[in-house]
């Protein structure tokens, strides 16, 4: 068992300084219990905590570190840029370079606007859609997370077609009421919603690969239906690719499924893990953004040179030949071997994966494609497994609803070691 004395002391101090002792709720370990691990450093696929315990990391800052920690080329780019300053609040050539790199390699992007987070990107995309369509209502899906903007912190009410109900204090009912919430993969609900409100809907927003509440892989036909309904009714289709963008391929889920959304949102992966986000679309749509158009959006640190240089260095490596093929094969092999052990022992779980993203579902159901199919009671299994993995040097995000990520830096040895720990942990859980 790892000693966590320093992490425990730091957490006690943090609780006096910050709400819950953290700056993002899941970090508090409420779902898994125990003391949050305070991280001191990372290199490659490994991280070290303040007690000098070493872990193989499958969180990767919640996905953006596709190259692993402290990637040499990204580090060099950051250090070189820092020598000239950190931020100017003025244009730099680096913004042009990163924008051109993305636009020239993504079929659905003609213009892009950089911001500082995925939440900011989504908030801006929604405002843009409303500004273009001159409509107010949006459709989102239960089980998709789009950041903490007011209009998206909502859940479904009762009935087939439901207007949003706030899931957070501080969100006015009037804001939530403009959000219509539908279950994922519910073809009938989409049809009925557009029949009832088609001329009021500004946008449909979805994670094309929902990966914030389990890995809820969608039927491509469902995504095609959204594309069809938006086109027919004058609404805009927003793909939130904060997680899937540049992760399942350079063109993300849009490229994987060959579906062109009207607006895309991206997250920290385009900044090499630094605080960066972006939203992008056709030139026609993006020209509605200030100062060219009437939709206002601004940001002091948007496009800051340090983040831009890190993003350029990271995405250039993602464009190297066979980068995604190798990463996917590595992940698939890792997942397949775990699933083989699960199947041989008839354990009640299944590991889903797409690209380099994977998720352990503690259920025998191999078609978990909506939030209501996740058994909340099964999270007790993950809690036990999470503690076992921590004690044995494997780090996952501290929630059974969160996905895991394989990076370019994970070696065959890393994955073999992690697989052995996971399988031993499952054996202890289910053979007691």
Beta strands, then each sheet from edge to edge (+ up, - down):
strand 1: 39-43
strand 2: 46-49
strand 3: 54-57
strand 4: 111-115
strand 5: 137-142
strand 6: 154-155
strand 7: 162-163
strand 8: 165-166
strand 9: 179-183
strand 10: 201-206
strand 11: 236-240
strand 12: 263-266
strand 13: 277-281
strand 14: 350-354
strand 15: 357-361
strand 16: 394-395
strand 17: 404-405
sheet 1: 1+ 2- 3+ 16+
sheet 2: 4+ 13- 12+ 11+ 10+ 5+ 9+ 7-
sheet 3: 6+ 8-
sheet 4: 14+ 15- 17+
end
